[in-house]
Amino acid sequence: MNANNNLNHNYTSKIILSTDLYKNLFPTINLLNSSVLVSLSGALRIYIASLLLLVNINILNCLAGGLIVYAVYTLDRALEPAEDAINRSELKGANKKLALFVCLITFAVGCYILNSSGLLLIALMPLVAGYLYSKGISVGRIKLKLKGGLGVKNLVVGITWGTFIASIAGVGLETIMSVFLVFFYYGSKLFINSTIYDFKDVKGDLMAGIKTLPVSLGEKKTRRLLLTLHIGSHLLLISAILMHLIAFEPVVVIYSLIIGLIYIFRLTKNRENETPLGKIERLFLVDGEAASIIYLRAAVATLI
């Protein structure tokens, strides 16, 4: 009798274990896949930045940059901050240990590649910036808390990734002004993109106490701010081309200007109940922008 009970118990335990594994499988896959598009976009942005700076394109460095982006964003989602726990229900139950292991591997490979170009500090910068943003800065008895400040998250994203992209693309370049212009261009673009993503996370940001621009300024004022920054950064880019500070890349500038105007007008509204079609639109316009530029540039080149 006891033998039968033990057998039934073991059989039931195996069924429960296999069910749990199956139940955690899809959230884990969603977690591991959630940053693939943004990492590809990061790699292609380094490629485009290299075009603008008229330097030899280092494909390995572009790849390494993409790996760093993947590791940082996946790590952020794996640690599940308060706003993500609410707005990313599809990640609930994911195997965080596996995600952290994948992050460690991809980050280590990215650092190894970038270190060969003397860019180890740049590779580490996103993690350091993320830590300082979350924990704040302490100097003696004075503690400066960054998280929760109005627009601070967007500013940190813009400065961090703008510096990351421009530094990798412009490594060894003596013309500092050109690198700064690319930094400002991508810093502005990523500030805008991160703000657009805040429109779908309003509820989570409110509960987490994060004063994002959509939460604090509202839709209209936030839209005006983003339009001003977007148009201003592109006017600066055009001026830099006319002054021969960066390369003449009309497809990059024109497409970036137009697509930016489109997604600022289209996506700066409450998108908490985003439809599947709306998600595809957002991913194509924002995260797919760099890939679209590369494809369109290649298509135009074949026609000329």
C-alpha positions in Angstrom: 0.0 0.0 0.0 2.8 2.4 1.0 4.6 1.5 -2.2 1.5 2.4 -4.3 1.1 5.7 -2.4 4.8 6.6 -3.0 4.4 5.7 -6.7 1.3 7.9 -7.0 3.0 10.7 -5.1 6.1 10.6 -7.3 3.9 10.5 -10.5 1.8 13.4 -9.3 5.0 15.4 -8.4 6.4 14.8 -11.9 3.2 16.0 -13.5 3.1 19.2 -11.3 6.8 19.8 -12.1 6.3 19.4 -15.8 3.3 21.6 -15.7 5.2 24.4 -13.9 8.0 24.1 -16.4 5.6 24.4 -19.3 3.8 27.3 -17.6 7.1 29.2 -17.1 8.4 28.4 -20.6 6.4 31.0 -22.5 7.1 33.9 -20.1 10.8 33.0 -20.2 10.8 33.0 -24.0 8.9 36.3 -23.9 11.5 37.7 -21.5 14.5 36.5 -23.6 12.9 37.8 -26.8 11.7 41.1 -25.4 14.9 43.0 -26.0 16.0 41.4 -29.3 14.5 44.2 -31.5 15.9 47.0 -29.4 19.3 45.4 -29.4 19.3 45.0 -33.2 18.2 48.7 -33.4 21.1 49.6 -31.1 23.6 47.8 -33.3 22.3 49.4 -36.5 22.3 52.9 -34.9 26.1 52.4 -34.3 26.4 51.5 -37.9 24.5 54.6 -39.0 26.5 56.8 -36.6 29.7 55.4 -38.3 28.3 56.5 -41.7 27.6 60.0 -40.4 31.1 60.2 -39.0 32.7 59.0 -42.2 34.8 56.3 -40.4 35.5 52.7 -41.3 32.6 50.6 -40.0 33.6 48.0 -37.4 30.9 45.3 -37.7 32.2 43.6 -34.6 31.8 46.7 -32.5 28.3 47.2 -33.9 27.5 43.6 -32.8 29.1 44.1 -29.4 27.1 47.3 -28.9 23.9 45.3 -29.7 24.9 42.7 -27.2 25.4 45.3 -24.5 22.0 46.8 -25.3 20.4 43.4 -25.1 22.0 42.5 -21.8 21.1 45.8 -20.1 17.4 45.9 -21.3 16.9 42.2 -20.5 18.5 42.6 -17.1 16.2 45.6 -16.4 13.1 43.5 -17.3 14.4 40.4 -15.4 14.7 42.4 -12.2 11.1 43.4 -12.6 10.8 47.0 -11.3 7.4 48.1 -10.0 6.2 49.7 -13.3 7.2 46.7 -15.4 5.4 44.2 -13.1 2.2 46.0 -13.9 2.7 46.8 -17.6 4.5 43.5 -18.6 2.1 40.8 -17.4 3.4 38.5 -20.2 6.7 38.2 -18.3 5.1 37.1 -15.0 6.5 33.7 -14.0 9.6 33.9 -16.3 12.8 32.1 -15.2 14.8 35.0 -14.0 17.9 33.0 -13.2 18.1 31.8 -16.8 17.6 35.4 -18.0 20.3 36.7 -15.7 22.7 34.0 -17.0 22.0 35.0 -20.6 22.5 38.6 -19.7 25.9 37.8 -18.1 27.1 35.9 -21.2 26.0 38.5 -23.7 27.3 41.4 -21.6 30.7 39.6 -21.1 31.0 38.9 -24.9 30.1 42.5 -25.7 32.7 43.9 -23.2 35.4 41.5 -24.5 34.9 42.8 -28.1 34.7 46.4 -27.2 37.7 46.1 -24.9 39.9 45.3 -27.9 39.1 48.8 -29.2 39.8 50.4 -25.8 36.1 50.9 -25.1 35.6 48.9 -21.9 34.5 51.9 -19.9 32.0 52.8 -22.6 30.7 49.2 -22.4 30.3 49.4 -18.6 28.7 52.9 -18.7 25.0 51.8 -19.3 25.1 49.5 -16.2 26.7 52.2 -14.1 24.2 54.8 -15.3 21.4 52.4 -14.5 22.7 51.8 -11.0 23.1 55.5 -10.3 19.6 56.1 -11.6 18.1 53.5 -9.4 20.1 54.0 -6.2 21.0 57.7 -6.5 24.3 59.5 -5.8 25.6 59.9 -2.3 28.3 62.5 -1.4 28.9 62.5 2.4 25.5 63.2 4.0 24.0 64.5 0.8 22.1 62.0 -1.3 20.8 63.0 -4.8 18.0 60.7 -5.8 17.6 60.5 -9.6 14.7 58.1 -9.9 11.3 59.7 -9.8 12.4 63.2 -10.9 10.6 64.9 -13.8 12.0 63.6 -17.1 15.1 62.3 -15.4 14.6 58.7 -16.7 14.4 60.1 -20.3 17.4 62.3 -19.8 19.5 59.4 -18.4 18.4 57.2 -21.4 19.3 59.9 -23.9 22.7 60.9 -22.4 23.7 57.3 -21.7 22.9 55.7 -25.0 23.8 58.8 -27.0 27.2 58.7 -25.5 27.4 54.9 -26.0 26.6 55.1 -29.7 28.7 58.1 -30.6 31.7 56.8 -28.6 31.7 53.4 -30.3 31.2 54.8 -33.7 33.7 57.6 -33.3 36.5 55.7 -31.5 39.9 57.1 -32.5 38.3 60.1 -34.3 40.0 63.4 -33.6 37.2 65.6 -34.6 35.4 65.9 -31.3 32.7 68.3 -32.7 31.5 65.6 -35.1 31.2 63.0 -32.4 29.4 65.6 -30.2 26.9 66.3 -33.0 26.2 62.5 -33.4 25.8 62.3 -29.6 23.3 65.1 -29.6 21.4 63.6 -32.5 21.0 60.2 -31.0 20.7 61.5 -27.4 17.7 63.6 -28.6 16.2 60.7 -30.5 16.5 58.3 -27.6 15.1 60.8 -25.2 12.1 61.1 -27.5 11.7 57.4 -28.0 11.8 56.7 -24.2 9.2 59.3 -23.7 7.0 57.8 -26.3 7.2 54.5 -24.5 6.1 56.2 -21.3 2.7 56.8 -22.9 2.0 53.1 -22.6 3.3 52.8 -19.0 1.4 55.7 -17.3 -0.4 53.5 -14.8 2.8 51.7 -13.7 4.8 54.9 -13.5 2.2 56.5 -11.3 2.2 53.6 -8.9 6.0 53.5 -8.9 6.2 57.3 -8.2 8.1 58.0 -11.4 7.3 61.5 -12.7 7.5 60.9 -16.4 6.7 63.7 -18.9 3.3 62.3 -19.9 2.3 61.9 -16.3 3.4 65.4 -15.3 3.0 67.5 -18.4 0.1 65.8 -20.2 -0.1 64.8 -23.8 -0.1 68.2 -25.5 2.8 69.8 -23.7 4.9 66.6 -24.0 4.2 66.4 -27.7 5.3 70.1 -28.2 8.5 69.4 -26.2 9.3 66.4 -28.3 8.5 68.2 -31.6 10.8 71.1 -30.6 13.7 68.7 -29.7 13.2 66.6 -32.8 13.1 69.5 -35.3 16.0 71.2 -33.5 18.2 68.2 -33.5 17.6 67.7 -37.3 18.2 71.4 -38.1 21.5 71.0 -36.2 22.3 67.9 -38.2 21.6 69.6 -41.5 23.8 72.6 -40.5 26.6 70.1 -39.6 26.3 68.6 -43.1 26.5 72.0 -44.7 29.6 72.8 -42.7 31.1 69.4 -43.7 31.3 68.3 -40.1 29.5 65.0 -40.8 28.8 63.0 -43.9 26.2 63.9 -46.5 23.6 61.2 -45.9 20.3 62.5 -47.2 18.4 59.3 -46.8 19.3 59.1 -43.1 18.4 62.7 -42.4 15.2 62.9 -44.4 13.8 59.6 -43.3 14.7 60.2 -39.7 13.0 63.6 -39.8 9.8 62.4 -41.4 9.4 59.1 -39.5 10.1 61.0 -36.2 7.3 63.5 -37.0 5.0 60.7 -37.8 5.6 58.7 -34.6 5.5 61.8 -32.4 2.1 62.7 -33.7 0.8 59.1 -33.8 2.2 57.7 -30.6 2.0 60.6 -28.1 -1.4 59.6 -26.7 -2.5 57.2 -24.0 -1.6 53.7 -25.2 -2.2 51.6 -22.1 -4.8 49.5 -23.9 -2.6 49.1 -27.0 -4.0 46.8 -29.6 -1.8 44.2 -31.4 -1.9 46.3 -34.5 -1.0 49.4 -32.5 2.0 47.5 -31.0 3.2 46.5 -34.5 2.9 50.1 -35.6 4.9 51.3 -32.6 7.6 48.7 -33.0 8.0 49.5 -36.7 8.1 53.2 -36.4 10.3 53.4 -33.3 12.4 50.3 -32.9 12.4 49.5 -36.6 13.6 53.0 -37.7 17.3 52.1 -37.9 16.6 49.0 -40.0 14.3 50.9 -42.3 17.0 53.5 -42.9 19.6 50.9 -43.7 17.2 49.1 -46.1 16.0 52.4 -47.8 19.6 53.7 -48.1 20.6 50.4 -49.8 17.5 50.5 -52.1 18.3 54.1 -53.2 21.9 53.3 -53.8 20.9 50.6 -56.3 18.8 53.1 -58.2 21.5 55.8 -58.5 
